[in-house]
Amino acid sequence: MDSGQILIKHGLIDEKGLARAEEAQTNGQRTDQAAIELGLVKEAEVLHAWGEETGLELIDLESAEVDTSLLEGFPAKLIHRHGLFPVSRRNGAIIIATSDPLDLYSLDEAGAQLGLAVEPVLATKEAIANQVTTHLGVGSETIEGLLARREEEEDIELIGDLDDEDGVIDEEAQEASVVTLVNQILIEAIDSRTSDVHIESQPSGIKIRYRIDGILHAQPVPQEINQFQAAIISRLKIMARLNIAEKRLPQDGRIKLKAHGREVDVRVSVIPMLHGESIVMRLLDKGNMNFSLEKLGMDERIKKKFDELIRLPHGIVLVTGPTGSGKTTSLYSALMEIKSEETKIITTEDPVEYQLEGINQIQVHAKIGLTFAQSLRSILRHDPDVVLVGEIRDHETAENAIQASLTGHLVFSTLHTNDATSSFTRLVDMGIEPFLVASTLEAIVAQRLVRALCRECRETYEPIKDDLPKDFPWEEYQAQSQPIYRAVGCRECKELGFSGRQGIFELCITTDKVRQLAHDRASSWDIRQAALADGMRTLRQDAWQKVLDGITTVEEVLRVTKGDQV
């Protein structure tokens, strides 16, 4: 029976849809394949229909137990070019998953090469591709093609390393297959919500790790990828417009690309290590960012106060925390909240991570003298209402931020401190007079990010009090009616147990008592005690509330925060 008629028979498509699919067919493509490409039907539905027609079983390859030993002797060509994947053995036969029930030639070839009977089952292309990536590594298909091409070339062995000046590595880096391999590494990272891609040169070869929700995960890669290490690194340097001949000095660059219709900015850092150059790429997915105070994870009480602070007529509001704790996201969300036609907002950043509509952004360029301090001086002559300084790094920038707030501007900035109240002493250490710090600093938000539990697979459990940290709010847990959860792992979260991150916050408002202590050069400990007495909730306390609310786990709180010393 024709594939189009099978779709009609199983009620997957109507005559109008069939006509569209037939019109879209190219190069001998079947009607059902054209219909899938047009989005008229789902591949799983089509395979289910074929299964009923041919008697083949449609399996969920993601949950199936795969016998990985079968991969060793299985022809790579049949996996990568024909979409076959060996699953297991049964009664002397090998069960092979395919997404094309009519590709009998490939199945026969598999049986002939293995010397075994073949029992085909059906699985979607995506499920087979996921298994290939999981068990054979990122880019394995492209590497197989590269190796095949090398075998076809003359068998010449080069003695010694190639000189970069020869341009040979440059040529290899521009080969279509190397370009495809690098693209696959980036696309796989974007699809798995990776924030940073680490490509590390180790004694044993190249190692690839993705940072997902703040945690590094090693990626399976074929051993053969080591043969293309130089080409991969050169290709990335070319994409970032860096000098590929320079291997002795660190370099920084930027790549702009489009994936799945979304714009992604990639910040590239190349550093020469002992065994070769290592690359770290920070992925900034513009299409996936939504700057909103609602989505930061702020407790309603903190959000209400923060909402008031960002609408002050003048003063300084600081956000503190280590690199990667979401400071920029919080500040961008604040700016988007107060943005209006009546408000002039100017930022000076290093680098500008996301371009915001309606906000004027300056890229710091230290090499030509455009520093935070220099740009801030110029900004004040540009008639702003609100100013964002990417980071207060030195005395000059701090002094200019203070002056900006004293002349009637609201200033947002970031600072690297471990908690909110340390910001007062940090600014004084930079050389700012305590009375200026006390009079201009309106509030400090310290923040961290904790991984949020996957809603599909999290499970409730009854904790034992003795196993919990001493500062866990046991009484509050006992009093509330809802349980707490722990991570499990499922297909939706790629077996991690977590999906996305939420902020935990410590908001220190400069009350009269705190202001007086800052003016008197009091220690950060004394200021902290005063802030706590005035109602400040610590990072740890906010994190415990996230546990009680079923958002994160006890283990995650212990990983991200340290216990309060009161």
C-alpha positions as CSV (number, residue, x, y, z in Angstrom):
1,M,0.0,0.0,0.0
2,D,1.2,3.5,-0.8
3,S,2.5,5.5,2.2
4,G,0.0,8.3,1.6
5,Q,-2.9,5.8,1.6
6,I,-1.7,4.4,4.9
7,L,-1.9,7.9,6.4
8,I,-5.5,8.3,5.1
9,K,-6.5,4.8,6.3
10,H,-5.3,5.5,9.9
11,G,-6.9,8.9,10.0
12,L,-3.7,10.8,10.3
13,I,-4.3,13.1,7.3
14,D,-7.2,14.2,5.0
15,E,-7.2,14.4,1.2
16,K,-6.2,18.1,1.3
17,G,-3.2,17.3,3.5
18,L,-2.3,14.4,1.3
19,A,-2.3,16.7,-1.7
20,R,0.0,19.1,0.1
21,A,2.4,16.3,1.1
22,E,2.5,14.9,-2.5
23,E,3.2,18.4,-3.9
24,A,6.1,18.8,-1.4
25,Q,7.8,15.5,-2.3
26,T,11.4,15.8,-3.5
27,N,14.0,13.4,-4.9
28,G,11.9,10.2,-4.6
29,Q,10.8,11.1,-1.0
30,R,7.8,9.1,0.3
31,T,4.6,10.9,1.0
32,D,4.7,10.1,4.7
33,Q,8.2,11.6,5.0
34,A,7.0,14.8,3.2
35,A,4.0,15.0,5.6
36,I,6.3,14.7,8.6
37,E,8.6,17.5,7.3
38,L,5.6,19.7,6.7
39,G,4.4,19.2,10.3
40,L,1.1,17.7,9.1
41,V,1.7,14.5,11.2
42,K,4.1,13.4,14.0
43,E,6.7,10.8,13.2
44,A,5.6,8.6,16.1
45,E,2.1,8.5,14.8
46,V,3.3,7.5,11.3
47,L,5.5,4.8,12.7
48,H,2.6,3.5,14.8
49,A,0.6,3.2,11.6
50,W,3.4,1.4,9.8
51,G,3.7,-0.9,12.8
52,E,0.1,-2.0,12.4
53,E,0.5,-2.5,8.7
54,T,3.8,-4.5,8.9
55,G,3.5,-6.1,12.3
56,L,6.7,-4.4,13.5
57,E,6.8,-3.2,17.1
58,L,7.1,0.5,17.9
59,I,9.4,0.9,20.9
60,D,10.3,3.7,23.3
61,L,14.1,3.7,22.7
62,E,14.7,6.2,25.5
63,S,13.5,3.7,28.2
64,A,14.7,0.6,26.5
65,E,17.7,-1.3,28.0
66,V,20.4,-1.0,25.3
67,D,23.1,-3.7,25.1
68,T,26.1,-1.4,24.5
69,S,28.4,-4.4,23.7
70,L,26.6,-4.7,20.4
71,L,28.0,-1.4,19.2
72,E,31.6,-2.6,19.1
73,G,31.1,-4.9,16.1
74,F,28.2,-3.0,14.5
75,P,29.2,-1.2,11.2
76,A,29.4,2.6,11.8
77,K,28.1,3.3,8.3
78,L,24.8,1.6,9.1
79,I,24.3,3.7,12.2
80,H,25.3,7.1,10.7
81,R,24.1,6.8,7.1
82,H,21.2,4.5,7.4
83,G,19.8,5.3,10.9
84,L,20.0,1.8,12.3
85,F,20.8,1.2,16.0
86,P,21.4,-2.2,17.7
87,V,19.3,-2.5,20.8
88,S,19.6,-6.1,22.3
89,R,19.8,-9.8,21.6
90,R,16.7,-12.1,21.6
91,N,16.6,-15.8,20.9
92,G,19.8,-15.7,18.8
93,A,18.7,-12.7,16.8
94,I,19.8,-9.0,17.1
95,I,17.1,-6.5,17.6
96,I,17.8,-3.4,15.5
97,A,15.8,-0.1,15.7
98,T,15.1,1.8,12.5
99,S,12.9,4.8,11.6
100,D,12.4,3.5,8.1
101,P,10.4,0.3,7.9
102,L,10.9,0.0,4.1
103,D,14.7,0.2,4.2
104,L,15.1,-3.6,4.0
105,Y,18.4,-3.5,2.2
106,S,20.2,-1.9,5.2
107,L,18.7,-4.5,7.6
108,D,19.8,-7.3,5.3
109,E,23.3,-5.8,5.1
110,A,23.5,-5.6,8.9
111,G,22.5,-9.3,9.2
112,A,25.1,-10.3,6.6
113,Q,27.9,-8.4,8.2
114,L,27.1,-9.6,11.7
115,G,26.3,-13.2,10.7
116,L,23.1,-13.1,12.8
117,A,19.3,-13.0,12.2
118,V,17.9,-9.5,12.4
119,E,14.7,-8.6,14.1
120,P,13.7,-4.9,13.2
121,V,11.7,-2.7,15.6
122,L,10.6,0.9,14.9
123,A,11.8,4.1,16.7
124,T,11.7,7.7,15.8
125,K,14.7,9.5,14.2
126,E,15.1,11.7,17.2
127,A,15.2,8.8,19.7
128,I,17.8,7.0,17.5
129,A,19.9,10.2,17.2
130,N,19.8,10.7,21.0
131,Q,21.1,7.1,21.5
132,V,23.9,7.7,19.0
133,T,24.9,10.9,20.9
134,T,24.6,9.2,24.3
135,H,26.6,6.0,23.4
136,L,28.9,7.1,20.6
137,G,29.4,10.8,21.6
138,V,28.7,14.3,20.2
139,G,29.6,14.6,16.5
140,S,30.4,10.9,16.0
141,E,28.7,10.8,12.6
142,T,30.9,13.7,11.3
143,I,34.0,12.1,12.7
144,E,33.2,8.8,11.0
145,G,32.9,10.8,7.7
146,L,36.3,12.5,8.4
147,L,38.0,9.2,9.1
148,A,36.5,7.7,5.9
149,R,37.9,10.6,3.9
150,R,41.3,10.2,5.4
151,E,41.4,6.5,4.5
152,E,40.6,7.5,0.8
153,E,43.6,9.9,0.7
154,E,47.2,8.8,0.1
155,D,48.8,7.1,3.1
156,I,51.4,9.7,4.0
157,E,52.6,10.1,7.6
158,L,54.0,13.5,8.6
159,I,56.8,13.6,11.0
160,G,56.7,16.5,13.5
161,D,54.1,19.1,14.0
162,L,52.8,21.3,11.3
163,D,53.8,24.9,11.4
164,D,50.8,27.2,11.7
165,E,52.4,29.6,9.2
166,D,51.9,26.9,6.6
167,G,48.2,27.5,6.8
168,V,47.5,23.7,6.7
169,I,45.6,23.7,10.0
170,D,43.6,26.7,8.8
171,E,42.6,24.7,5.7
172,E,41.6,21.6,7.8
173,A,39.6,23.8,10.2
174,Q,37.6,25.1,7.2
175,E,36.8,21.6,5.9
176,A,33.0,21.1,5.7
177,S,33.1,18.1,8.0
178,V,35.1,20.0,10.7
179,V,32.7,22.9,10.4
180,T,29.8,20.4,10.8
181,L,31.4,18.8,13.8
182,V,31.9,22.2,15.6
183,N,28.3,23.1,14.8
184,Q,27.1,19.8,16.3
185,I,29.0,20.5,19.5
186,L,27.4,24.0,19.8
187,I,23.8,22.8,18.8
188,E,23.9,19.9,21.3
189,A,25.0,22.5,24.0
190,I,22.2,24.9,23.1
191,D,19.6,22.1,23.0
192,S,20.6,20.9,26.5
193,R,20.4,24.4,28.1
194,T,24.1,24.7,28.5
195,S,25.5,28.0,29.8
196,D,29.2,27.2,29.2
197,V,31.0,24.8,26.9
198,H,34.4,23.6,28.1
199,I,36.8,22.1,25.5
200,E,39.8,21.1,27.4
201,S,43.2,19.8,26.2
202,Q,44.2,16.9,28.5
203,P,47.2,14.4,28.2
204,S,44.8,11.8,26.9
205,G,43.3,14.1,24.3
206,I,40.3,16.4,24.1
207,K,37.6,16.6,26.8
208,I,34.2,18.3,26.4
209,R,32.1,19.3,29.3
210,Y,28.8,21.3,29.4
211,R,27.8,23.4,32.4
212,I,24.1,22.9,32.8
213,D,22.3,24.7,35.7
214,G,25.6,25.5,37.2
215,I,27.0,21.9,37.3
216,L,29.6,20.6,34.8
217,H,28.7,17.4,33.0
218,A,31.3,15.5,30.9
219,Q,30.0,14.7,27.4
220,P,30.7,11.3,25.7
221,V,32.9,11.9,22.7
222,P,34.4,9.3,20.3
223,Q,38.1,8.6,20.9
224,E,38.8,9.5,17.3
225,I,37.9,13.1,18.0
226,N,41.5,13.6,19.3
227,Q,42.8,13.4,15.7
228,F,40.9,16.6,14.9
229,Q,41.7,18.5,18.1
230,A,43.8,21.1,16.4
231,A,41.2,21.6,13.6
232,I,38.4,22.0,16.1
233,I,40.3,24.6,18.1
234,S,41.3,26.5,15.0
235,R,37.8,26.4,13.6
236,L,36.4,28.0,16.8
237,K,39.2,30.6,16.8
238,I,38.3,31.4,13.2
239,M,34.6,31.8,14.1
240,A,35.6,34.1,17.0
241,R,37.9,36.1,14.7
242,L,41.0,35.3,16.7
243,N,44.6,34.8,15.6
244,I,44.9,31.0,14.9
245,A,48.7,31.3,14.7
246,E,49.0,32.6,18.2
247,K,49.2,29.7,20.6
248,R,51.2,31.2,23.5
249,L,48.9,34.0,24.7
250,P,45.2,34.0,26.0
251,Q,42.7,35.4,23.6
252,D,39.1,36.5,23.9
253,G,36.5,36.7,21.1
254,R,32.9,36.5,20.3
255,I,30.8,34.4,17.9
256,K,27.3,35.3,16.8
257,L,25.2,32.5,15.5
258,K,21.6,31.4,14.8
259,A,20.3,28.0,16.0
260,H,16.7,26.8,15.5
261,G,15.8,30.3,14.5
262,R,17.1,31.8,17.8
263,E,20.1,34.2,18.0
264,V,22.8,33.0,20.3
265,D,25.8,35.1,21.4
266,V,28.9,33.1,22.3
267,R,31.7,34.6,24.3
268,V,35.0,32.7,23.6
269,S,38.0,32.5,26.0
270,V,41.1,30.7,24.7
271,I,43.9,30.0,27.2
272,P,47.1,28.0,26.4
273,M,47.5,25.1,28.9
274,L,50.2,22.5,29.5
275,H,48.8,20.1,26.9
276,G,47.5,22.6,24.3
277,E,44.9,25.3,24.1
278,S,41.6,25.0,26.1
279,I,38.5,26.9,25.2
280,V,35.5,28.0,27.3
281,M,32.4,29.4,25.5
282,R,29.7,31.2,27.4
283,L,26.4,30.8,25.5
284,L,24.0,33.7,25.7
285,D,20.7,32.5,24.2
286,K,18.9,35.7,23.3
287,G,15.8,34.0,22.1
288,N,15.4,32.1,25.4
289,M,15.8,35.1,27.7
290,N,12.9,36.8,29.4
291,F,13.9,39.5,31.8
292,S,11.1,39.8,34.3
293,L,11.1,40.3,38.1
294,E,8.3,37.7,38.3
295,K,10.6,34.9,37.1
296,L,13.7,35.6,39.3
297,G,12.3,33.6,42.2
298,M,12.1,36.4,44.7
299,D,9.9,35.9,47.7
300,E,6.9,38.1,47.5
301,R,8.0,40.2,50.5
302,I,11.5,40.8,49.0
303,K,10.1,41.5,45.6
304,K,7.7,44.1,47.0
305,K,10.6,46.0,48.7
306,F,12.9,45.6,45.7
307,D,10.2,47.0,43.4
308,E,10.1,50.1,45.6
309,L,13.9,50.4,45.6
310,I,14.3,50.4,41.8
311,R,11.9,53.4,41.6
312,L,13.8,55.6,44.0
313,P,14.7,59.1,42.5
314,H,18.4,58.7,43.5
315,G,20.9,56.6,45.4
316,I,22.8,53.4,44.7
317,V,21.4,49.9,44.6
318,L,24.0,47.1,44.5
319,V,23.7,43.4,43.5
320,T,26.4,41.2,44.9
321,G,27.5,37.6,44.4
322,P,30.1,35.5,42.6
323,T,30.4,35.1,38.8
324,G,27.5,33.2,37.4
325,S,25.1,34.0,40.2
326,G,22.6,35.8,38.1
327,K,23.5,39.4,39.0
328,T,23.2,40.7,35.4
329,T,19.8,39.0,34.9
330,S,18.5,40.7,38.1
331,L,19.7,44.1,37.0
332,Y,18.4,43.7,33.5
333,S,15.0,42.6,34.9
334,A,15.0,45.7,37.1
335,L,15.7,48.0,34.1
336,M,13.0,46.4,32.0
337,E,10.6,46.9,34.9
338,I,11.2,50.7,35.2
339,K,11.8,51.3,31.4
340,S,9.5,54.0,30.0
341,E,9.4,56.8,27.5
342,E,9.9,59.3,30.3
343,T,13.0,57.6,31.7
344,K,16.5,57.8,30.1
345,I,18.5,54.7,31.0
346,I,22.1,54.3,30.1
347,T,24.3,51.3,30.9
348,T,28.1,50.8,30.7
349,E,29.0,47.1,30.6
350,D,31.9,44.7,30.0
351,P,30.7,43.0,28.0
352,V,27.2,43.9,26.9
353,E,25.6,40.5,27.4
354,Y,22.1,41.2,26.0
355,Q,20.9,44.0,23.8
356,L,17.8,45.6,25.4
357,E,15.3,47.5,23.4
358,G,14.8,51.1,24.7
359,I,17.9,51.1,26.8
360,N,21.2,52.8,25.8
361,Q,24.1,50.5,26.3
362,I,27.9,51.2,26.2
363,Q,30.5,48.5,25.7
364,V,33.6,49.1,27.8
365,H,36.8,49.1,25.8
366,A,39.8,49.3,28.2
367,K,42.4,49.1,25.5
368,I,41.4,52.5,24.1
369,G,40.8,54.0,27.6
370,L,37.0,53.5,27.7
371,T,36.8,52.2,31.2
372,F,33.8,52.0,33.6
373,A,35.0,55.2,35.3
374,Q,35.6,57.1,32.0
375,S,32.3,56.0,30.4
376,L,30.5,56.9,33.6
377,R,31.9,60.5,33.5
378,S,30.6,60.8,29.9
379,I,27.2,59.3,30.8
380,L,26.5,62.0,33.4
381,R,26.8,64.6,30.6
382,H,24.2,62.7,28.6
383,D,21.3,63.6,30.8
384,P,20.3,60.2,32.2
385,D,17.8,59.4,34.9
386,V,19.0,55.9,35.6
387,V,22.6,54.5,35.2
388,L,23.8,50.9,35.3
389,V,27.5,50.4,35.9
390,G,28.4,46.8,35.1
391,E,30.8,46.4,38.0
392,I,32.4,48.6,40.6
393,R,36.0,47.4,40.4
394,D,38.1,50.3,41.7
395,H,38.2,53.5,43.6
396,E,37.6,55.7,40.6
397,T,34.5,53.9,39.4
398,A,33.2,53.8,43.0
399,E,33.8,57.5,43.4
400,N,32.0,58.3,40.1
401,A,29.0,56.2,41.1
402,I,28.8,58.0,44.4
403,Q,28.9,61.4,42.6
404,A,26.3,60.2,40.1
405,S,23.9,59.3,43.0
406,L,24.6,62.6,44.8
407,T,23.7,64.6,41.7
408,G,20.2,63.1,41.5
409,H,20.7,59.8,39.6
410,L,19.6,56.3,40.5
411,V,22.6,54.0,40.0
412,F,22.6,50.3,39.7
413,S,25.8,48.2,39.9
414,T,27.4,45.0,41.0
415,L,30.1,44.2,43.5
416,H,31.9,41.0,44.4
417,T,31.2,40.2,48.0
418,N,30.0,37.1,49.8
419,D,27.0,38.7,51.5
420,A,25.0,41.9,51.4
421,T,26.4,43.7,54.4
422,S,30.1,43.3,53.4
423,S,29.4,45.8,50.6
424,F,29.7,48.7,53.1
425,T,33.2,47.8,54.2
426,R,34.2,46.8,50.7
427,L,33.5,50.3,49.4
428,V,35.3,51.9,52.3
429,D,38.3,49.6,51.6
430,M,38.3,51.0,48.1
431,G,38.9,54.5,49.5
432,I,35.4,55.9,49.7
433,E,34.6,58.0,52.7
434,P,32.3,56.2,55.1
435,F,29.9,59.1,55.3
436,L,29.5,59.0,51.5
437,V,28.9,55.3,51.5
438,A,26.3,55.7,54.3
439,S,24.4,58.5,52.6
440,T,24.2,57.1,49.1
441,L,23.9,53.3,49.4
442,E,20.2,52.6,49.6
443,A,20.2,48.8,49.5
444,I,22.2,45.7,48.6
445,V,20.9,42.4,47.2
446,A,23.2,39.4,47.6
447,Q,22.1,36.4,45.5
448,R,22.9,32.9,44.4
449,L,21.3,30.4,42.1
450,V,19.9,27.0,43.2
451,R,18.8,24.3,40.8
452,A,15.0,23.9,40.6
453,L,13.5,20.4,40.9
454,C,12.1,18.8,37.8
455,R,8.3,18.9,38.2
456,E,7.8,15.7,36.3
457,C,9.8,13.4,38.5
458,R,10.5,15.0,41.9
459,E,9.3,12.8,44.7
460,T,8.2,13.4,48.3
461,Y,10.0,12.0,51.2
462,E,10.0,12.1,55.0
463,P,13.3,13.5,56.3
464,I,15.0,12.4,59.5
465,K,15.7,15.3,61.8
466,D,19.1,14.1,62.8
467,D,20.2,13.9,59.2
468,L,19.3,17.5,58.5
469,P,21.6,20.5,59.2
470,K,21.1,22.2,62.5
471,D,19.8,25.4,61.0
472,F,17.1,23.6,59.0
473,P,13.7,25.1,59.9
474,W,12.3,21.9,61.4
475,E,9.4,23.6,63.3
476,E,8.2,25.4,60.1
477,Y,8.4,22.1,58.2
478,Q,6.4,20.3,60.9
479,A,3.8,23.1,61.0
480,Q,3.2,23.2,57.2
481,S,0.9,20.8,55.4
482,Q,2.9,20.2,52.3
483,P,5.9,17.8,52.0
484,I,9.5,18.4,50.8
485,Y,11.0,16.8,47.8
486,R,14.1,15.2,46.5
487,A,15.5,14.8,42.9
488,V,14.9,11.6,40.9
489,G,15.6,12.0,37.2
490,C,13.5,11.4,34.1
491,R,13.5,11.8,30.3
492,E,12.2,15.4,30.6
493,C,15.2,16.5,32.7
494,K,17.7,14.2,31.0
495,E,18.0,12.1,34.2
496,L,19.4,15.1,36.1
497,G,16.4,15.5,38.5
498,F,16.6,19.3,38.0
499,S,15.3,21.7,35.3
500,G,16.4,25.3,35.4
501,R,17.4,27.5,38.3
502,Q,15.9,30.0,40.7
503,G,17.5,32.8,42.7
504,I,17.9,33.0,46.4
505,F,18.2,36.5,47.8
506,E,19.4,38.5,50.8
507,L,18.1,42.0,50.8
508,C,19.8,44.5,53.1
509,I,18.0,47.8,53.2
510,T,20.0,50.7,54.6
511,T,17.9,51.6,57.6
512,D,18.9,54.4,60.0
513,K,20.6,52.0,62.3
514,V,22.6,50.4,59.4
515,R,23.4,53.9,58.0
516,Q,24.8,55.0,61.4
517,L,27.0,51.9,61.7
518,A,28.3,52.4,58.2
519,H,29.1,56.0,59.0
520,D,31.0,55.0,62.1
521,R,33.2,52.4,60.2
522,A,31.6,49.5,62.0
523,S,32.6,46.0,61.0
524,S,30.5,44.1,58.5
525,W,29.6,41.7,61.4
526,D,28.0,44.5,63.4
527,I,26.2,45.9,60.3
528,R,24.9,42.3,59.6
529,Q,23.5,42.0,63.2
530,A,21.8,45.3,62.8
531,A,20.3,44.4,59.5
532,L,19.0,41.0,60.8
533,A,17.5,42.9,63.8
534,D,15.7,45.1,61.2
535,G,14.2,42.1,59.5
536,M,16.7,41.0,56.9
537,R,16.5,37.4,55.8
538,T,19.8,35.7,55.0
539,L,20.6,33.7,51.8
540,R,20.5,30.5,53.8
541,Q,17.1,31.3,55.2
542,D,15.7,32.2,51.8
543,A,17.1,28.9,50.4
544,W,15.4,26.9,53.2
545,Q,12.1,28.5,52.2
546,K,12.7,27.3,48.7
547,V,13.0,23.7,50.1
548,L,9.8,24.1,52.1
549,D,8.0,25.4,49.0
550,G,9.1,22.2,47.1
551,I,11.3,24.2,44.6
552,T,14.7,22.7,45.5
553,T,16.4,20.2,47.7
554,V,18.3,20.2,51.0
555,E,21.4,19.0,49.2
556,E,21.2,21.9,46.8
557,V,21.1,24.4,49.7
558,L,24.2,22.8,51.3
559,R,26.0,23.0,47.9
560,V,25.3,26.7,47.3
561,T,25.2,28.3,50.8
562,K,27.0,28.1,54.1
563,G,25.4,28.0,57.5
564,D,24.5,31.3,59.2
565,Q,26.6,32.3,62.2
566,V,24.4,34.4,64.4
